[in-house]
């Protein structure tokens, strides 16, 4: 059974460990919703200073709320709208230091101040996004982006087959 881990405080080593934990959680499990649920729970217990961690899934030309940890959230996000919709449109990670300065930001939780969104892409097809919000400005840096993109890559290697 999974137990809360006390991480070392070395950001790089801790991210490497959390990716190994993800791979262990995904091993031999094929259900997408179960895997996304565990992935959001794992990130939520790993990351500090975050108030929302979850997935939006691409359905019917829009993002639809998927498994997450945090307060209730916006259910549908149109293509190209907000940080999540922009990440889908541009097919790239969006790291926003101050969401209040992002044109068209969708404020699902008014406490959120910064955000990172990583598209879920498999075989050149958008399947959704990983969305992480923080109640502090400029929470996410290049190291977070690099390892969260690696986290998503590990996730995509196990799901959406």
Backbone bond lengths (Angstrom), bond angles and torsions (degrees), N, CA, C in turn:
res aa  C-N    CA-C-N  psi(-1)  N-CA   C-N-CA  omega(-1)  CA-C   N-CA-C  phi
1 X - - - 1.449 - - 1.528 109.80 -
2 X 1.309 116.53 149.80 1.458 121.81 -177.23 1.521 110.60 -78.84
3 X 1.327 116.06 139.47 1.458 121.78 177.07 1.519 108.62 -124.49
4 X 1.329 116.27 150.67 1.450 120.24 175.21 1.519 108.80 -60.10
5 X 1.314 115.97 133.69 1.454 121.84 -176.96 1.513 110.46 -100.82
6 X 1.299 117.05 138.14 1.467 121.66 170.29 1.519 106.10 -88.19
7 X 1.318 116.13 111.83 1.456 120.61 -178.00 1.518 109.80 -82.41
8 X 1.340 116.09 161.64 1.463 121.76 -170.90 1.522 114.29 -78.16
9 X 1.306 116.95 -23.98 1.456 119.85 -174.33 1.514 112.09 98.33
10 X 1.340 117.58 -10.15 1.459 122.02 173.22 1.529 105.61 -87.43
11 X 1.326 115.72 107.15 1.456 121.45 -171.30 1.526 113.16 -54.53
12 X 1.314 117.60 -45.91 1.461 121.14 -178.50 1.526 110.66 -64.79
13 X 1.329 118.07 -49.89 1.472 121.30 179.65 1.528 110.88 -61.95
14 X 1.323 116.91 -38.51 1.467 119.93 -179.88 1.530 111.26 -66.96
15 X 1.328 117.68 -40.98 1.471 119.88 175.70 1.527 110.54 -63.57
16 X 1.319 117.67 -41.24 1.465 120.21 177.75 1.523 110.73 -60.01
17 X 1.331 116.49 -40.13 1.456 120.86 178.08 1.524 111.66 -66.27
18 X 1.320 117.55 -43.26 1.464 119.65 -177.88 1.531 110.89 -66.09
19 X 1.324 117.93 -32.17 1.469 120.21 176.09 1.528 110.04 -68.59
20 X 1.327 117.85 -38.90 1.474 120.70 174.58 1.533 110.55 -63.38
21 X 1.332 116.99 -39.13 1.458 120.44 177.53 1.530 110.66 -63.80
22 X 1.334 116.42 -40.35 1.461 120.04 177.15 1.520 110.33 -60.19
23 X 1.316 116.69 -47.73 1.466 119.85 -179.09 1.526 111.42 -60.71
24 X 1.330 117.24 -36.63 1.470 120.08 176.87 1.531 111.07 -66.81
25 X 1.326 116.41 -39.60 1.467 119.94 178.41 1.526 112.05 -65.97
26 X 1.318 117.15 -34.79 1.465 121.94 -176.98 1.519 113.32 -81.43
27 X 1.333 116.36 -21.02 1.467 121.27 -175.00 1.532 110.69 -53.74
28 X 1.309 115.37 125.11 1.474 123.66 176.59 1.525 114.60 65.95
29 X 1.328 119.25 10.03 1.473 120.39 175.16 1.518 108.18 -109.01
30 X 1.322 116.61 129.03 1.461 120.94 -176.31 1.525 113.54 -108.71
31 X 1.317 118.04 -9.76 1.464 119.58 -177.25 1.534 110.36 -75.95
32 X 1.310 116.60 120.68 1.463 122.23 -176.23 1.520 111.89 -62.36
33 X 1.324 117.93 -47.00 1.468 120.66 -177.67 1.527 110.81 -64.31
34 X 1.320 117.48 -41.56 1.463 120.32 177.78 1.529 110.43 -62.10
35 X 1.320 116.97 -43.30 1.458 120.48 -179.34 1.522 112.19 -67.50
36 X 1.321 117.65 -41.22 1.465 120.25 177.28 1.528 110.68 -66.33
37 X 1.306 117.23 -36.09 1.471 121.22 177.77 1.522 110.58 -62.90
38 X 1.321 116.64 -48.33 1.460 119.70 178.69 1.526 111.86 -65.78
39 X 1.321 117.36 -36.64 1.468 120.14 178.79 1.524 110.74 -63.99
40 X 1.329 117.98 -42.49 1.473 119.82 179.33 1.527 110.53 -68.23
41 X 1.327 117.82 -38.32 1.466 120.49 178.02 1.531 110.80 -65.42
42 X 1.322 116.39 -41.54 1.466 120.83 179.49 1.529 110.62 -61.51
43 X 1.322 116.99 -48.62 1.466 119.72 179.47 1.520 111.73 -64.02
44 X 1.313 116.57 -37.93 1.464 120.23 -179.12 1.525 111.56 -63.45
45 X 1.334 118.04 -38.99 1.463 119.74 179.06 1.522 111.46 -78.73
46 X 1.337 117.36 -23.47 1.461 121.57 -178.59 1.535 112.75 -81.96
47 X 1.313 116.47 -45.84 1.465 120.94 -173.73 1.524 111.18 -80.83
48 X 1.312 116.24 137.35 1.457 119.84 173.53 1.527 108.81 -97.94
49 X 1.289 115.78 161.22 1.461 123.32 177.22 1.530 112.67 55.77
50 X 1.328 116.04 42.85 1.464 121.45 172.01 1.523 108.53 -124.58
51 X 1.324 115.63 149.96 1.461 119.53 178.93 1.522 113.24 -120.82
52 X 1.324 117.44 -2.22 1.467 120.29 176.89 1.525 108.57 -159.69
53 X 1.326 115.70 131.84 1.466 122.60 176.65 1.516 107.29 -138.96
54 X 1.317 116.44 121.88 1.456 116.66 179.10 1.506 113.98 -175.14
55 X 1.313 112.83 -173.15 1.455 121.67 -174.94 1.516 111.03 -122.28
56 X 1.308 114.35 143.08 1.460 122.95 165.80 1.514 106.18 -114.59
57 X 1.321 116.93 136.42 1.459 122.20 -177.37 1.524 110.06 -108.76
58 X 1.321 116.12 140.71 1.454 122.51 -177.80 1.530 109.07 -79.35
59 X 1.328 115.68 114.84 1.466 121.95 -179.76 1.522 108.29 -143.78
60 X 1.322 115.91 132.87 1.465 121.10 174.82 1.529 111.87 51.50
61 X 1.330 116.62 46.02 1.468 123.57 176.30 1.522 114.53 62.53
62 X 1.326 116.91 30.60 1.458 121.89 174.90 1.521 109.14 -156.21
63 X 1.324 115.82 165.02 1.463 120.95 175.10 1.519 108.85 -89.46
64 X 1.327 115.58 133.17 1.470 121.92 -179.70 1.528 107.74 -121.59
65 X 1.310 115.90 135.50 1.458 122.76 -178.19 1.523 111.64 -51.14
66 X 1.329 115.02 131.98 1.462 122.30 176.88 1.519 109.47 -120.60
67 X 1.318 118.04 -159.42 1.465 121.52 -179.68 1.532 111.63 -58.65
68 X 1.338 115.47 138.55 1.459 120.11 -178.61 1.514 111.45 -157.22
69 X 1.332 115.11 168.98 1.463 124.81 173.03 1.524 106.61 -126.14
70 X 1.317 117.32 126.05 1.461 120.95 179.95 1.514 111.63 139.32
71 X 1.319 115.36 -168.84 1.454 121.05 178.60 1.523 110.80 -68.94
72 X 1.351 117.60 159.20 1.461 119.16 175.02 1.527 110.47 -50.91
73 X 1.328 115.29 146.93 1.463 120.62 -170.87 1.520 111.89 -127.57
74 X 1.314 114.87 170.85 1.465 121.40 172.74 1.528 107.86 -57.60
75 X 1.310 116.39 139.08 1.460 119.60 -175.46 1.521 112.15 -88.09
76 X 1.328 116.95 -41.34 1.463 120.39 -177.21 1.527 110.02 -127.67
77 X 1.322 115.49 136.44 1.461 121.45 177.78 1.526 107.73 -126.99
78 X 1.330 117.06 121.05 1.466 120.17 -179.39 1.526 112.73 -69.03
79 X 1.308 115.07 154.15 1.464 123.39 175.81 1.523 109.24 -53.42
80 X 1.339 115.98 129.37 1.456 120.92 175.76 1.515 115.45 80.18
81 X 1.330 118.37 0.86 1.464 121.25 -177.61 1.523 110.61 -104.57
82 X 1.326 116.13 141.61 1.455 121.05 179.46 1.515 111.61 64.01
83 X 1.307 116.01 -174.35 1.466 121.05 -179.05 1.531 110.26 -67.83
84 X 1.333 116.41 -43.15 1.475 119.93 -178.14 1.524 111.81 -65.50
85 X 1.324 116.88 -48.15 1.465 120.48 179.80 1.523 112.42 -64.27
86 X 1.332 116.62 -32.92 1.463 121.17 177.08 1.524 110.55 -69.41
87 X 1.329 117.44 -39.41 1.473 120.72 177.26 1.526 110.51 -60.36
88 X 1.329 117.09 -37.98 1.458 120.88 177.54 1.528 109.92 -68.41
89 X 1.315 116.59 -47.82 1.465 120.92 -178.01 1.523 111.32 -60.65
90 X 1.332 116.79 -44.23 1.464 120.82 -177.30 1.525 113.04 -88.17
91 X 1.348 115.93 -9.53 1.469 121.86 -179.81 1.522 112.17 53.64
92 X 1.333 115.01 43.82 1.461 119.61 178.57 1.519 109.76 -150.13
93 X 1.327 114.37 159.77 1.455 120.59 177.26 1.520 109.73 -65.04
94 X 1.322 114.60 136.70 1.462 121.60 175.89 1.521 107.13 -112.75
95 X 1.323 116.57 118.03 1.462 121.99 175.96 1.523 106.57 -115.00
96 X 1.345 114.99 112.40 1.455 120.54 -172.32 1.524 109.15 -113.68
97 X 1.325 116.16 116.26 1.461 121.71 -178.45 1.525 112.34 -68.55
98 X 1.334 116.62 -37.15 1.465 121.95 -178.68 1.523 107.77 -140.86
99 X 1.333 116.41 104.61 1.464 120.28 -176.05 1.532 112.43 -64.36
100 X 1.322 116.76 -24.02 1.461 119.67 179.99 1.525 111.94 -70.33
101 X 1.318 117.54 -14.33 1.455 121.87 176.89 1.529 112.19 -102.11
102 X 1.343 117.30 2.68 1.464 121.18 179.42 1.521 108.66 -87.40
103 X 1.337 117.92 119.61 1.470 120.09 -178.99 1.526 111.33 -58.75
104 X 1.323 116.98 125.79 1.455 121.61 177.61 1.512 114.86 79.10
105 X 1.340 117.52 15.18 1.466 119.99 179.26 1.525 110.19 -55.16
106 X 1.319 116.13 137.10 1.465 122.67 177.02 1.520 107.19 -99.78
107 X 1.316 116.61 113.21 1.472 121.28 -175.31 1.521 110.25 -90.62
108 X 1.325 116.70 86.22 1.466 120.90 175.19 1.524 110.37 -71.79
109 X 1.332 116.71 -36.80 1.462 122.88 178.49 1.524 106.97 -130.64
110 X 1.311 116.90 114.39 1.469 121.00 -176.12 1.526 112.40 -63.73
111 X 1.344 118.25 -16.29 1.463 121.12 178.62 1.529 111.92 -74.81
112 X 1.325 117.75 -20.02 1.466 120.70 -177.30 1.521 110.63 -68.87
113 X 1.335 114.80 132.34 1.462 121.19 -179.51 1.525 112.58 -118.79
114 X 1.329 117.21 -29.92 1.461 121.11 177.06 1.526 108.43 -137.75
115 X 1.336 115.13 163.17 1.464 118.99 -171.77 1.524 110.01 -156.16
116 X 1.327 114.38 149.36 1.460 120.68 169.60 1.523 107.43 -132.90
117 X 1.321 115.89 135.44 1.459 122.30 -179.09 1.519 108.15 -131.42
118 X 1.339 115.67 125.80 1.464 121.69 -179.89 1.527 108.36 -116.90
119 X 1.334 117.26 121.85 1.473 119.32 178.50 1.526 111.86 -66.38
120 X 1.321 115.68 145.26 1.464 122.72 173.42 1.529 106.47 -98.51
121 X 1.319 116.19 108.65 1.464 120.97 -176.20 1.521 108.71 -124.18
122 X 1.321 115.52 131.32 1.466 120.26 175.54 1.521 108.01 -138.64
123 X 1.335 116.11 130.25 1.465 121.66 -177.25 1.525 110.89 52.36
124 X 1.326 115.97 42.04 1.462 124.47 178.55 1.534 113.39 64.29
125 X 1.320 117.26 18.20 1.463 121.79 179.84 1.532 109.38 -114.36
126 X 1.321 116.12 131.27 1.464 121.28 176.44 1.526 108.67 -73.69
127 X 1.327 115.83 126.95 1.464 120.94 179.36 1.522 111.61 -113.45
128 X 1.333 116.78 -13.29 1.462 120.70 179.54 1.510 110.24 156.22
129 X 1.339 114.79 -160.16 1.465 120.88 178.40 1.523 109.77 -144.35
130 X 1.328 114.80 152.70 1.458 122.56 164.46 1.510 105.62 -96.26
131 X 1.322 116.94 126.84 1.461 122.90 -177.19 1.527 108.26 -122.17
132 X 1.336 116.28 128.46 1.465 120.93 178.09 1.519 108.27 -131.84
133 X 1.330 116.08 126.91 1.463 123.01 -179.68 1.519 110.42 -113.03
134 X 1.335 115.21 151.01 1.455 121.35 177.56 1.525 109.97 -132.71
135 X 1.331 117.03 145.15 1.461 120.43 176.88 1.525 113.46 -81.92
136 X 1.347 117.40 5.08 1.464 119.77 177.27 1.529 109.60 -119.37
137 X 1.301 116.20 152.61 1.458 121.63 178.69 1.525 110.21 -71.06
138 X 1.325 115.91 146.96 1.464 122.74 172.85 1.527 112.95 53.04
139 X 1.332 117.02 42.24 1.469 122.04 -177.31 1.527 112.35 -70.26
140 X 1.327 117.50 -33.60 1.463 121.60 -170.29 1.527 110.63 -104.73
141 X 1.346 115.61 131.91 1.462 120.30 179.52 1.533 110.03 -116.65
142 X 1.333 115.36 -171.51 1.458 120.78 -178.11 1.525 111.96 -63.04
143 X 1.320 117.04 -35.25 1.475 120.08 178.74 1.525 109.62 -65.83
144 X 1.341 117.29 -45.19 1.466 120.19 176.24 1.526 110.26 -57.22
145 X 1.316 116.00 -48.28 1.462 119.76 -178.34 1.517 111.06 -58.75
146 X 1.324 116.93 -49.49 1.461 121.02 -178.89 1.532 111.64 -56.49
147 X 1.321 116.30 -50.65 1.468 118.81 -175.30 1.525 112.90 -76.69
148 X 1.319 118.30 -30.00 1.469 119.16 174.25 1.528 110.77 -69.24
149 X 1.317 117.69 -34.47 1.467 120.00 173.08 1.525 109.88 -65.40
150 X 1.330 118.14 -39.01 1.475 120.89 175.23 1.523 111.14 -64.73
151 X 1.332 116.93 -39.25 1.466 122.13 176.84 1.529 109.38 -58.78
152 X 1.327 116.78 -47.51 1.463 121.26 179.55 1.532 110.44 -63.74
153 X 1.311 117.43 -40.16 1.468 120.45 178.00 1.527 110.65 -60.66
154 X 1.332 116.79 -44.76 1.471 120.12 177.49 1.524 110.77 -62.12
155 X 1.305 116.26 -40.18 1.462 121.63 177.97 1.531 110.52 -62.59
156 X 1.322 116.64 -46.18 1.467 121.00 -177.01 1.529 111.76 -66.69
157 X 1.339 117.01 -25.74 1.461 119.49 177.24 1.529 112.29 -70.90
158 X 1.345 117.22 -15.65 1.458 120.64 -176.75 1.522 114.33 -111.91
159 X 1.309 117.08 -16.48 1.469 118.22 -175.36 1.522 111.20 -124.92
160 X 1.302 115.00 176.74 1.462 123.23 179.40 1.527 111.20 56.93
161 X 1.339 115.95 46.53 1.468 119.62 177.81 1.503 110.64 -84.05
